[in-house]
């Protein structure tokens, strides 16, 4: 086991691992225990009492964070020429079709989100083996397959993210940056947790939200008391 660095020791000394913190305490603490020289991401991990192997217990959805993610999101729009200007006007980083399909077949996936129109899904579907494992495959359920490409691009740029519970029953995503104020982190966390709660499957029995943790890049996790989260 590798030795802890001086900063890691300092971070761990500030966290009581036997304590479950209120959300406002955790939001302030996650900033205090981050020593990276770059603007680290603030992550949230929510363990759910569901069995993701069963289709009727799958938890998946989209959420628009009030203060965005703090990340620069690179968006590719795959569409026919009549939709290109709409996509570009909304701020898409890359717009086209055949040339990008060929680039992706060659291994290029240097984007964060891909949006496409329904009429090009035949071409996009052929890229499933490449895009699927990277979480880049457009999906109507997340609003990334739509004729309203301008609206979709604007929403993604504003902080809309999609999420899905993993095979261990955990939903993990970034909800901001350490440079955010504690209030911004709290707002984003409440929005995300509230969305998760609304998506509770009818087939899920017992306790739904088992645990919530906040952390930043390379920081220890901070347990959050779900009862302290006043969601709408």
Phi and psi restraints in degrees (value plus and minus 20) as a CYANA .aco file:
   2 UNK   PHI     -91.1   -51.1
   2 UNK   PSI     131.1   171.1
   3 UNK   PHI     -95.2   -55.2
   3 UNK   PSI     127.9   167.9
   4 UNK   PHI     -93.8   -53.8
   4 UNK   PSI     122.9   162.9
   5 UNK   PHI     -96.8   -56.8
   5 UNK   PSI     149.6   189.6
   6 UNK   PHI     -78.4   -38.4
   6 UNK   PSI     -63.2   -23.2
   7 UNK   PHI     -88.3   -48.3
   7 UNK   PSI     -57.8   -17.8
   8 UNK   PHI     -84.6   -44.6
   8 UNK   PSI     -60.0   -20.0
   9 UNK   PHI     -83.9   -43.9
   9 UNK   PSI     -61.1   -21.1
  10 UNK   PHI     -84.7   -44.7
  10 UNK   PSI     -59.2   -19.2
  11 UNK   PHI     -86.7   -46.7
  11 UNK   PSI     -65.6   -25.6
  12 UNK   PHI     -86.6   -46.6
  12 UNK   PSI     -49.7    -9.7
  13 UNK   PHI     -87.8   -47.8
  13 UNK   PSI     -43.0    -3.0
  14 UNK   PHI    -109.8   -69.8
  14 UNK   PSI     -29.7    10.3
  15 UNK   PHI    -127.3   -87.3
  15 UNK   PSI     106.4   146.4
  16 UNK   PHI    -109.7   -69.7
  16 UNK   PSI      84.6   124.6
  17 UNK   PHI     -94.0   -54.0
  17 UNK   PSI     -26.6    13.4
  18 UNK   PHI    -116.4   -76.4
  18 UNK   PSI     -19.3    20.7
  19 UNK   PHI    -127.1   -87.1
  19 UNK   PSI     124.5   164.5
  20 UNK   PHI    -126.7   -86.7
  20 UNK   PSI      95.5   135.5
  21 UNK   PHI    -106.8   -66.8
  21 UNK   PSI     131.1   171.1
  22 UNK   PHI     -89.4   -49.4
  22 UNK   PSI     134.6   174.6
  23 UNK   PHI     -78.5   -38.5
  23 UNK   PSI     -61.5   -21.5
  24 UNK   PHI     -86.3   -46.3
  24 UNK   PSI     -54.1   -14.1
  25 UNK   PHI     -88.0   -48.0
  25 UNK   PSI     -63.2   -23.2
  26 UNK   PHI     -85.2   -45.2
  26 UNK   PSI     -58.9   -18.9
  27 UNK   PHI     -84.0   -44.0
  27 UNK   PSI     -58.0   -18.0
  28 UNK   PHI     -94.4   -54.4
  28 UNK   PSI     -59.7   -19.7
  29 UNK   PHI     -88.0   -48.0
  29 UNK   PSI     -56.8   -16.8
  30 UNK   PHI     -83.4   -43.4
  30 UNK   PSI     -50.2   -10.2
  31 UNK   PHI     -92.9   -52.9
  31 UNK   PSI     -55.9   -15.9
  32 UNK   PHI     -92.9   -52.9
  32 UNK   PSI     -45.9    -5.9
  33 UNK   PHI    -122.0   -82.0
  33 UNK   PSI      -8.6    31.4
  34 UNK   PHI    -120.7   -80.7
  34 UNK   PSI     101.3   141.3
  35 UNK   PHI    -137.8   -97.8
  35 UNK   PSI      -9.2    30.8
  36 UNK   PHI     -87.2   -47.2
  36 UNK   PSI     130.9   170.9
  37 UNK   PHI    -100.0   -60.0
  37 UNK   PSI     -34.6     5.4
  38 UNK   PHI    -123.7   -83.7
  38 UNK   PSI     149.3   189.3
  39 UNK   PHI     -99.1   -59.1
  39 UNK   PSI      74.1   114.1
  40 UNK   PHI     -88.5   -48.5
  40 UNK   PSI     133.0   173.0
  41 UNK   PHI     -98.4   -58.4
  41 UNK   PSI     128.2   168.2
  42 UNK   PHI    -121.0   -81.0
  42 UNK   PSI     102.0   142.0
  43 UNK   PHI    -130.9   -90.9
  43 UNK   PSI     132.4   172.4
  44 UNK   PHI    -147.3  -107.3
  44 UNK   PSI     116.2   156.2
  45 UNK   PHI    -143.7  -103.7
  45 UNK   PSI     103.9   143.9
  46 UNK   PHI    -141.1  -101.1
  46 UNK   PSI      97.3   137.3
  47 UNK   PHI    -111.5   -71.5
  47 UNK   PSI     105.6   145.6
  48 UNK   PHI    -130.0   -90.0
  48 UNK   PSI     130.3   170.3
  49 UNK   PHI    -106.0   -66.0
  49 UNK   PSI      40.4    80.4
  50 UNK   PHI    -149.9  -109.9
  50 UNK   PSI     142.2   182.2
  51 UNK   PHI    -130.7   -90.7
  51 UNK   PSI      76.7   116.7
  52 UNK   PHI     -81.1   -41.1
  52 UNK   PSI     -35.1     4.9
  53 UNK   PHI     -91.6   -51.6
  53 UNK   PSI     -38.0     2.0
  54 UNK   PHI    -118.6   -78.6
  54 UNK   PSI     106.2   146.2
  55 UNK   PHI     -79.3   -39.3
  55 UNK   PSI     -50.1   -10.1
  56 UNK   PHI    -103.2   -63.2
  56 UNK   PSI     -14.7    25.3
  57 UNK   PHI    -142.8  -102.8
  57 UNK   PSI      -6.4    33.6
  58 UNK   PHI     -93.1   -53.1
  58 UNK   PSI     113.2   153.2
  59 UNK   PHI    -134.6   -94.6
  59 UNK   PSI      95.1   135.1
  60 UNK   PHI    -169.4  -129.4
  60 UNK   PSI     122.4   162.4
  61 UNK   PHI    -195.3  -155.3
  61 UNK   PSI    -189.4  -149.4
  62 UNK   PHI    -150.4  -110.4
  62 UNK   PSI     134.2   174.2
  63 UNK   PHI    -169.7  -129.7
  63 UNK   PSI     123.4   163.4
  64 UNK   PHI    -126.5   -86.5
  64 UNK   PSI      93.5   133.5
  65 UNK   PHI     -94.2   -54.2
  65 UNK   PSI     114.2   154.2
  66 UNK   PHI     -74.5   -34.5
  66 UNK   PSI     -55.3   -15.3
  67 UNK   PHI    -132.7   -92.7
  67 UNK   PSI      -3.9    36.1
  68 UNK   PHI      50.3    90.3
  68 UNK   PSI    -195.8  -155.8
  69 UNK   PHI    -118.5   -78.5
  69 UNK   PSI     -32.9     7.1
  70 UNK   PHI      63.0   103.0
  70 UNK   PSI     -23.7    16.3
  71 UNK   PHI    -116.9   -76.9
  71 UNK   PSI     130.5   170.5
  72 UNK   PHI    -104.6   -64.6
  72 UNK   PSI      92.8   132.8
  73 UNK   PHI    -114.7   -74.7
  73 UNK   PSI     102.2   142.2
  74 UNK   PHI    -110.2   -70.2
  74 UNK   PSI     100.8   140.8
  75 UNK   PHI    -135.4   -95.4
  75 UNK   PSI     110.6   150.6
  76 UNK   PHI    -129.5   -89.5
  76 UNK   PSI     108.3   148.3
  77 UNK   PHI    -131.3   -91.3
  77 UNK   PSI     101.1   141.1
  78 UNK   PHI    -121.6   -81.6
  78 UNK   PSI      94.3   134.3
  79 UNK   PHI    -177.6  -137.6
  79 UNK   PSI     152.4   192.4
  80 UNK   PHI    -100.0   -60.0
  80 UNK   PSI     141.5   181.5
  81 UNK   PHI     -74.3   -34.3
  81 UNK   PSI     -50.5   -10.5
  82 UNK   PHI     -87.9   -47.9
  82 UNK   PSI     -34.3     5.7
  83 UNK   PHI    -127.9   -87.9
  83 UNK   PSI     -22.5    17.5
  84 UNK   PHI     -84.6   -44.6
  84 UNK   PSI     -64.7   -24.7
  85 UNK   PHI     -82.9   -42.9
  85 UNK   PSI     -58.4   -18.4
  86 UNK   PHI     -81.5   -41.5
  86 UNK   PSI     -63.3   -23.3
  87 UNK   PHI     -87.1   -47.1
  87 UNK   PSI     -62.4   -22.4
  88 UNK   PHI     -85.9   -45.9
  88 UNK   PSI     -60.1   -20.1
  89 UNK   PHI     -84.0   -44.0
  89 UNK   PSI     -49.7    -9.7
  90 UNK   PHI    -101.9   -61.9
  90 UNK   PSI     -28.9    11.1
  91 UNK   PHI      86.2   126.2
  91 UNK   PSI      -5.3    34.7
  92 UNK   PHI     -81.3   -41.3
  92 UNK   PSI     120.0   160.0
  93 UNK   PHI    -100.1   -60.1
  93 UNK   PSI     -53.7   -13.7
  94 UNK   PHI    -156.4  -116.4
  94 UNK   PSI     116.1   156.1
  95 UNK   PHI    -159.6  -119.6
  95 UNK   PSI     113.0   153.0
  96 UNK   PHI     142.7   182.7
  96 UNK   PSI    -180.4  -140.4
  97 UNK   PHI    -167.2  -127.2
  97 UNK   PSI    -105.6   -65.6
  98 UNK   PHI     -78.0   -38.0
  98 UNK   PSI     -60.5   -20.5
  99 UNK   PHI     -85.6   -45.6
  99 UNK   PSI     -55.2   -15.2
 100 UNK   PHI     -99.4   -59.4
 100 UNK   PSI     -51.7   -11.7
 101 UNK   PHI     -79.9   -39.9
 101 UNK   PSI     -64.1   -24.1
 102 UNK   PHI     -86.9   -46.9
 102 UNK   PSI     -58.6   -18.6
 103 UNK   PHI     -83.2   -43.2
 103 UNK   PSI     -61.5   -21.5
 104 UNK   PHI     -86.6   -46.6
 104 UNK   PSI     -60.4   -20.4
 105 UNK   PHI     -80.0   -40.0
 105 UNK   PSI     -48.7    -8.7
 106 UNK   PHI    -104.1   -64.1
 106 UNK   PSI     -21.9    18.1
 107 UNK   PHI      90.2   130.2
 107 UNK   PSI     -20.0    20.0
 108 UNK   PHI    -100.0   -60.0
 108 UNK   PSI     101.5   141.5
 109 UNK   PHI    -161.2  -121.2
 109 UNK   PSI      17.7    57.7
 110 UNK   PHI    -101.4   -61.4
 110 UNK   PSI      32.8    72.8
 111 UNK   PHI    -159.9  -119.9
 111 UNK   PSI     145.9   185.9
 112 UNK   PHI    -122.5   -82.5
 112 UNK   PSI     -51.8   -11.8
 113 UNK   PHI    -161.5  -121.5
 113 UNK   PSI     119.0   159.0
 114 UNK   PHI    -138.1   -98.1
 114 UNK   PSI     107.9   147.9
 115 UNK   PHI    -136.8   -96.8
 115 UNK   PSI     120.3   160.3
 116 UNK   PHI    -163.5  -123.5
 116 UNK   PSI     143.7   183.7
 117 UNK   PHI    -111.1   -71.1
 117 UNK   PSI     133.3   173.3
 118 UNK   PHI     -78.4   -38.4
 118 UNK   PSI     -51.0   -11.0
 119 UNK   PHI     -95.2   -55.2
 119 UNK   PSI     -22.4    17.6
 120 UNK   PHI    -135.0   -95.0
 120 UNK   PSI     -11.3    28.7
 121 UNK   PHI     -83.1   -43.1
 121 UNK   PSI     -46.3    -6.3
 122 UNK   PHI     -80.4   -40.4
 122 UNK   PSI     -61.7   -21.7
 123 UNK   PHI     -95.6   -55.6
 123 UNK   PSI     -58.9   -18.9
 124 UNK   PHI     -90.5   -50.5
 124 UNK   PSI     -56.6   -16.6
 125 UNK   PHI     -78.4   -38.4
 125 UNK   PSI     -50.3   -10.3
 126 UNK   PHI     -89.1   -49.1
 126 UNK   PSI     -31.5     8.5
 127 UNK   PHI    -116.6   -76.6
 127 UNK   PSI     -13.6    26.4
 128 UNK   PHI     -74.2   -34.2
 128 UNK   PSI     -59.8   -19.8
 129 UNK   PHI     -85.9   -45.9
 129 UNK   PSI     -46.0    -6.0
 130 UNK   PHI    -109.1   -69.1
 130 UNK   PSI     -66.8   -26.8
 131 UNK   PHI     -99.4   -59.4
 131 UNK   PSI     -54.6   -14.6
 132 UNK   PHI     -75.6   -35.6
 132 UNK   PSI     -75.3   -35.3
 133 UNK   PHI     -81.8   -41.8
 133 UNK   PSI     -40.7    -0.7
 134 UNK   PHI    -115.0   -75.0
 134 UNK   PSI     -19.2    20.8
 135 UNK   PHI      51.0    91.0
 135 UNK   PSI       4.5    44.5
 136 UNK   PHI    -126.5   -86.5
 136 UNK   PSI     -22.9    17.1
 137 UNK   PHI     -89.2   -49.2
 137 UNK   PSI     103.1   143.1
 138 UNK   PHI     -79.4   -39.4
 138 UNK   PSI     125.8   165.8
 139 UNK   PHI    -166.3  -126.3
 139 UNK   PSI     109.2   149.2
 140 UNK   PHI     -78.0   -38.0
 140 UNK   PSI     -51.0   -11.0
 141 UNK   PHI     -87.1   -47.1
 141 UNK   PSI     -44.3    -4.3
 142 UNK   PHI    -123.8   -83.8
 142 UNK   PSI     -13.5    26.5
 143 UNK   PHI      58.3    98.3
 143 UNK   PSI      -6.1    33.9
 144 UNK   PHI    -118.3   -78.3
 144 UNK   PSI     -19.0    21.0
 145 UNK   PHI    -138.6   -98.6
 145 UNK   PSI      84.9   124.9
 146 UNK   PHI    -180.9  -140.9
 146 UNK   PSI     134.5   174.5
 147 UNK   PHI    -102.3   -62.3
 147 UNK   PSI     -38.3     1.7
 148 UNK   PHI    -109.6   -69.6
 148 UNK   PSI      46.3    86.3
 149 UNK   PHI     -86.0   -46.0
 149 UNK   PSI     -54.3   -14.3
 150 UNK   PHI     -82.1   -42.1
 150 UNK   PSI     -66.7   -26.7
 151 UNK   PHI     -82.7   -42.7
 151 UNK   PSI     -62.4   -22.4
 152 UNK   PHI     -83.4   -43.4
 152 UNK   PSI     -62.7   -22.7
 153 UNK   PHI     -83.2   -43.2
 153 UNK   PSI     -65.5   -25.5
 154 UNK   PHI     -80.5   -40.5
 154 UNK   PSI     -61.4   -21.4
 155 UNK   PHI     -86.1   -46.1
 155 UNK   PSI     -62.4   -22.4
 156 UNK   PHI     -84.8   -44.8
 156 UNK   PSI     -62.7   -22.7
 157 UNK   PHI     -85.3   -45.3
 157 UNK   PSI     -48.6    -8.6
 158 UNK   PHI    -102.8   -62.8
 158 UNK   PSI     -28.1    11.9
 159 UNK   PHI     101.1   141.1
 159 UNK   PSI      -4.3    35.7
 160 UNK   PHI     -96.9   -56.9
 160 UNK   PSI     109.2   149.2
 161 UNK   PHI    -150.6  -110.6
 161 UNK   PSI     133.0   173.0
 162 UNK   PHI    -132.4   -92.4
 162 UNK   PSI     132.6   172.6
 163 UNK   PHI    -164.6  -124.6
 163 UNK   PSI     140.0   180.0
 164 UNK   PHI    -173.1  -133.1
 164 UNK   PSI     118.2   158.2
 165 UNK   PHI     -84.7   -44.7
 165 UNK   PSI     119.1   159.1
 166 UNK   PHI    -108.0   -68.0
 166 UNK   PSI    -198.3  -158.3
 167 UNK   PHI     -87.7   -47.7
 167 UNK   PSI     -32.7     7.3
 168 UNK   PHI    -115.9   -75.9
 168 UNK   PSI     -17.4    22.6
 169 UNK   PHI      63.4   103.4
 169 UNK   PSI       0.5    40.5
 170 UNK   PHI    -133.7   -93.7
 170 UNK   PSI     116.4   156.4
 171 UNK   PHI    -126.4   -86.4
 171 UNK   PSI     104.7   144.7
 172 UNK   PHI    -148.0  -108.0
 172 UNK   PSI     113.8   153.8
 173 UNK   PHI    -179.7  -139.7
 173 UNK   PSI     146.5   186.5
 174 UNK   PHI    -113.8   -73.8
 174 UNK   PSI     115.7   155.7
 175 UNK   PHI    -140.3  -100.3
 175 UNK   PSI       0.0    40.0
 176 UNK   PHI     132.1   172.1
 176 UNK   PSI    -183.4  -143.4
 177 UNK   PHI    -146.5  -106.5
 177 UNK   PSI     138.2   178.2
 178 UNK   PHI     -82.9   -42.9
 178 UNK   PSI     -44.6    -4.6
 179 UNK   PHI     -91.9   -51.9
 179 UNK   PSI     -32.9     7.1
 180 UNK   PHI     -84.9   -44.9
 180 UNK   PSI     134.7   174.7
 181 UNK   PHI     -94.0   -54.0
 181 UNK   PSI     139.0   179.0
 182 UNK   PHI     -76.0   -36.0
 182 UNK   PSI     -56.6   -16.6
 183 UNK   PHI     -84.0   -44.0
 183 UNK   PSI     -59.0   -19.0
 184 UNK   PHI     -87.5   -47.5
 184 UNK   PSI     -59.9   -19.9
 185 UNK   PHI     -84.2   -44.2
 185 UNK   PSI     -61.6   -21.6
 186 UNK   PHI     -82.5   -42.5
 186 UNK   PSI     -67.2   -27.2
 187 UNK   PHI     -79.0   -39.0
 187 UNK   PSI     -66.0   -26.0
 188 UNK   PHI     -86.0   -46.0
 188 UNK   PSI     -60.5   -20.5
 189 UNK   PHI     -84.3   -44.3
 189 UNK   PSI     -62.8   -22.8
 190 UNK   PHI     -81.8   -41.8
 190 UNK   PSI     -62.5   -22.5
 191 UNK   PHI     -83.3   -43.3
 191 UNK   PSI     -62.3   -22.3
 192 UNK   PHI     -89.7   -49.7
 192 UNK   PSI     -67.5   -27.5
 193 UNK   PHI     -83.1   -43.1
 193 UNK   PSI     -61.7   -21.7
 194 UNK   PHI     -80.3   -40.3
 194 UNK   PSI     -58.9   -18.9
 195 UNK   PHI     -85.7   -45.7
 195 UNK   PSI     -62.4   -22.4
 196 UNK   PHI     -80.6   -40.6
 196 UNK   PSI     -63.4   -23.4
 197 UNK   PHI     -82.8   -42.8
 197 UNK   PSI     -60.7   -20.7
 198 UNK   PHI     -85.6   -45.6
 198 UNK   PSI     -41.8    -1.8
 199 UNK   PHI    -113.6   -73.6
 199 UNK   PSI      -6.7    33.3
 200 UNK   PHI     -77.7   -37.7
 200 UNK   PSI     102.5   142.5
 201 UNK   PHI     -87.4   -47.4
 201 UNK   PSI     123.5   163.5
 202 UNK   PHI     -82.3   -42.3
 202 UNK   PSI     -48.2    -8.2
 203 UNK   PHI    -100.1   -60.1
 203 UNK   PSI     -27.9    12.1
 204 UNK   PHI     -99.0   -59.0
 204 UNK   PSI     102.1   142.1
 205 UNK   PHI    -130.4   -90.4
 205 UNK   PSI     134.9   174.9
 206 UNK   PHI      58.2    98.2
 206 UNK   PSI    -178.2  -138.2
 207 UNK   PHI     -88.1   -48.1
 207 UNK   PSI     108.6   148.6
 208 UNK   PHI    -106.1   -66.1
 208 UNK   PSI     -77.1   -37.1
 209 UNK   PHI    -111.9   -71.9
 209 UNK   PSI      87.5   127.5
 210 UNK   PHI    -103.9   -63.9
 210 UNK   PSI     -58.6   -18.6
 211 UNK   PHI    -180.6  -140.6
 211 UNK   PSI     134.0   174.0
 212 UNK   PHI    -153.0  -113.0
 212 UNK   PSI     110.9   150.9
 213 UNK   PHI    -149.6  -109.6
 213 UNK   PSI     118.8   158.8
 214 UNK   PHI    -128.1   -88.1
 214 UNK   PSI     122.2   162.2
 215 UNK   PHI    -175.5  -135.5
 215 UNK   PSI     150.6   190.6
 216 UNK   PHI    -144.9  -104.9
 216 UNK   PSI     153.7   193.7
 217 UNK   PHI     -74.6   -34.6
 217 UNK   PSI      97.6   137.6
 218 UNK   PHI      54.7    94.7
 218 UNK   PSI     -11.7    28.3
 219 UNK   PHI    -119.6   -79.6
 219 UNK   PSI     140.0   180.0
 220 UNK   PHI     -89.7   -49.7
 220 UNK   PSI     140.5   180.5
 221 UNK   PHI    -101.6   -61.6
 221 UNK   PSI     127.8   167.8
 222 UNK   PHI    -136.6   -96.6
 222 UNK   PSI      99.6   139.6
 223 UNK   PHI     -90.8   -50.8
 223 UNK   PSI     113.5   153.5
 224 UNK   PHI    -133.3   -93.3
 224 UNK   PSI     114.3   154.3
 225 UNK   PHI     -96.8   -56.8
 225 UNK   PSI      92.1   132.1
 226 UNK   PHI     -80.8   -40.8
 226 UNK   PSI     -48.0    -8.0
 227 UNK   PHI     -88.0   -48.0
 227 UNK   PSI     -39.3     0.7
 228 UNK   PHI    -106.7   -66.7
 228 UNK   PSI     -24.2    15.8
 229 UNK   PHI    -113.5   -73.5
 229 UNK   PSI      86.8   126.8
 230 UNK   PHI    -108.2   -68.2
 230 UNK   PSI      69.9   109.9
 231 UNK   PHI    -116.0   -76.0
 231 UNK   PSI     134.1   174.1
